[in-house]
Amino acid sequence: MVDLSGKWVLITGASRGIGRLIANFLADQGCNLILHARTKEATKDLLNEVLAKGVSAFSVYAELSDLNEVEEMLQKIDRSGAQVDVVLNNAGLQIAYRTEYLTTPDEDYEKSFLINTIAPMKICYHFLPQMIERGFGRIVNTTSGIALEAEQAGYSASKAALNKVTIDLGYKVNGTDVIMSLADPGWCRTDLGGPNAPNAPESAIPGIVVGAFINDKKSGRIFGAQDFKGMTLQEAVAKAESYAAPY
């Protein structure tokens, strides 16, 4: 298991739900944090929480459907001087549940792909060259296990695309200490998952972040967070490293 204490971690969608749990968990591991949300005010309380744990942290904001805002956020991070070693692309949008799925509007795909595929990959492309140059990095992109539901076509298609490009890009760094993974939190009771989901958000920890701590130079794996429910981080990492890579 790799020690991430003192390393800078960018978490998108950090202000609430699983993102907020991730931020507090990583602060407990000694990670320095860059907390993303759509507005700066959204992370104000969280920022104070993690700073109280003795780590360094600051907030950034961007509407992920606006790629100009994403670029401005990335430039701000660069200007801060923080060396980003870990990226957790946690933010995502389930745009709608279309009972009349044969009339799914174009906008479902457009916005879903911007937020769930294009923005996270833009972030990956920004930080990955720096990681490769330094010889260390971890990227974990949050995906979804939703399948066979035409009612959520925009969301599921955008996550399938994220899976594909993450696995393919991971192939380019496989065998190095820059590791790209995917994580599926499972159906959790968050703003996205809704109140009827079977899993508490806390059940996604530590599985949702296990890809950041693995240390076996294997990229392209999908980790289902619920498979690690109730484990310590050390136990979760040992189990994750037993998973075969797709290459």
Buried (B, 14 or more C-beta within 10 A) or exposed (E): BBEBEEBBBBBBBBBBBBBBBBBBBBBEBBBBBBBBBBEBEBBBEBBEBBBEBEBBBBBBBBBBBBBEBBEBBBEBBEEEEBBBBBBBBBBBBBBBEBEEEEEBEEEBBBBBBBBBBBBBBBBBEBBBEBBBEEEBBBBBBBBBBBEEEEBBBBBBBBBBBBBEBBBEBBBEBBEBBBBBBBBBBBBBBBEBBEEEBEBEBEBBBBBBBBBBBBEBEBBBBBBBBBBBBEBEBEEBBBBBBEBEBBE
